[in-house]
Amino acid sequence: MAVLEGFLELGLDAWLLVGNKSGNHSRVLTFYESPFFNYLPYDDARLTREIERQRSSDLALGIEDFNHPYSHWISEMTGSPPDLVLCHNLHGGYFDLRALAKLSGRMPVALRLFDTWLQAGHCAYSLGCERWLDGCGACPDLTIPPSISRDASRFNLQRKRNILQKSQLFISAESQWMLDRAKQSVLGAAAIEWRHIPAGVDLDIFFPDAQDAARQRLGLEPGATLLLYVANQGSANRYKDFDTVRRALAALPRREQERGIVLLVAGSNAPDEEIAPNILARHVGYIESRQSLADFYRAADIVIHSAFEETFGNIVAEAMACGIPVVTASGGGVLELIDHGRTGLAVPPGDPARLADAIAHLLEIPAARAAMGIAAAQAMRRGFDRRAMIQNLYTWCGEIYSAWHASR
């Protein structure tokens, strides 16, 4: 939505095609309900049964579901053929990846990478597994989303390779780590150009403000030692690594435990958990309002983050923009956000002892926390303003359009 709204503000005739629509934005259309497309040829019971039969068969065999015929008619979904198609996540049960080849032959197609699904046999994040480098197969965990019922990971990745070899894509990523990884993958066969365009933070919402005022607005204890952990689905998020956070807090020195610490866990509802004496994990549910989320960042003394690998790290960037130091035990693109020792602290993923040391260090030295918070907010304003990201993306799309037509 941020890109759509940004492009509309720049005067572009922009549309967003989605699998499922929430809200009532007039420029957001689903593949199944476009007012510009004639669905009558598909209003056939036999065709519907055949699509469902093929889908059921594929799912039973562990083959990823590409049975979405409307994907092949993107050029008719918005009333007039687009000058350029900008793809985001293409998994989620709404898009036929096989449409890419013909589509990219008719018009310029750009792809923004937010996860590694196109580079693997089914998973959106490989969580350290490197079988994608050799074509997948013998998948160690079929349950990682998007999950598959049987191990067809090698077939799935080979099918993606075949599709991409026939496609012509301009590819961007939010981190250099993601871009470098993609270059080693099957995406290399489709790439006309690679571009690193860092993500951006809405600095009109995420900015430094007084901690006491934020705690008062949220009804939090004014003098408590508060840590914050944010993730979709909270501690249950499979792509994150809450267990390392739990073990790190349990390993804090006794002097830190005696001060009394509350870890606020945002993202889901769950029972409160006593991690160690005087250390409580309090689950505060999903925070729908971005303004409220910004207040949770401001209310925290430290934001804790953990993930096996991150393509960018929106939570980290938002917390830093609010002037809060982040301690992260993560790999991947998130490490490009933090200048270790100056704007936050970064330790290796899955290392609770190092994470505990980093948390204890900042708890013991309030002046260091304050200095890191100031430096973090300044870094976000210099390099990660969402408006700059939108402008960079807009400029890149213009360059793609010119280059594509010049080549023909």
C-alpha angles and dihedrals in degrees: 000000000000092000093046093050092044093051091047090052088053089056099255122147091236132169133184118217115199141171094231126018126214119186127014105272106156093217095055114089132177120226088241101049109039111146089211098058128082107228095176096099087059094048091097123120093211092053091047091051091049092051091049091046091052092045092051091047093049094048092050090052094047092251115145115251112253094153098121108117097183088070088077092063102055091128089064099043099083102045097260132034111276121239090223137007118217111196125203123174109353098187125081104091103286110082134068105217089202088073091071096079098057093035093055090048092057101041140001112282123196125191127205114201118221098158140004101258094117089055098052143054095257115324126102090210122025093206093217097319112133100190088112087074090065100037100276121254128142087053110204094209123024091177097069105110127293080042126197128207098225133022103269091135095122092050091046093051093046089051090052090049091053092049094047093048087063094045134083113211139172104216131201134175136192094233135037088230090060092046094049091049092049091053089061093051138076087277088078090076091062102038119116091167139359123215133181109215110169117220120251139226124225097245092187087070105025108056136123118281138158115298094214092053092049092050091049092052090050096042093242127150108274096215102034126117101245128188122184132212119183127189137138103263088014116229091359095064107124093203092057128060110231091158090070089053092049092050092045093054091047088053096052114125115267092250089061094046091052092059090065117242131205118198110201110209112200123192108058145020117259136144117280113263130211102218095180136339107305093004114105129180108211116191111214101183131234113329108217099180116076089205089057091047089054089053091052089055092049092047092057126089090208134004113221119207132180134174137148088232135347129199090209119331113238093181092054093047093049093048091049091049087056089056097252122136115239127212110197135184097194147120133216130035096348088077089066089066099055126069096203112237095009109056099013143323127273126192130176117282116263094022108121094173093057091043091052090051092051093049092047091049093056094041090055096049113049091176090060090051092051094047092048091049092053092047091046093054091048091051092052092050092050099047113010110049110143091222090058090049091052091048092048091049091048091050091048092051089052090051091049092051092050094045094047094052093042090056089057 
